Amino acid sequence: MLHLIPAPLHRALFRLGHGLRRIFLRHLAGEIHGCCIIVRDGQGRVLLVRHSYGPPVWALPGGGMRSREDPEVAALRELREELDCSLVDPLHLGMQSNEFLGSINHVQVFTGLVDGTPTPDMREVVECRFFALDELPERRSSTVARRLSLLKTNAG
């Protein structure tokens, strides 16, 4: 149903929703649950995205989890919705928690090889690109390095 909303209007609604969410979280501190996906390609590069809302930085794909939603199901849903792709043999790397606007954000981190060609939905995600681990862009989310550290932790 959301695909019926024109993309420019949808992006504007995401920006509005992001602002309202910031206000809500700042005043009603609690816990939020999400997922993050380290999507890799056959060359060992990782996929980063730029969102239509929030700061103009590169980030790992992911999003919120629905109530009682299985974390792996949530991660694959987010990839499908935002980038129209999936993962081959998803692997759960662990959970990381951090403070986010007065709330505790619990993030389940997954990785796997990309299945399909990531294509931004042009609503929530406006750009995506694979980067070599030693050539990550300077303007990236502060959580990227922390999430990527789980790759090294789980490599051995």
Secondary structure, DSSP 8 states (H G I E B T S, - for coil): -GGGS-HHHHHHHHHHHHHHHHHHHHHS--EEEEEEEEEE-TTS-EEEEEESSSSS-BB--EEE--TT--HHHHHHHHHHHHHS-EEEEEEEEEEEEEEETTEEEEEEEEEEEEES-----SSSEEEEEEE-GGG--SSB-TTHHHHHHHHHHTT-
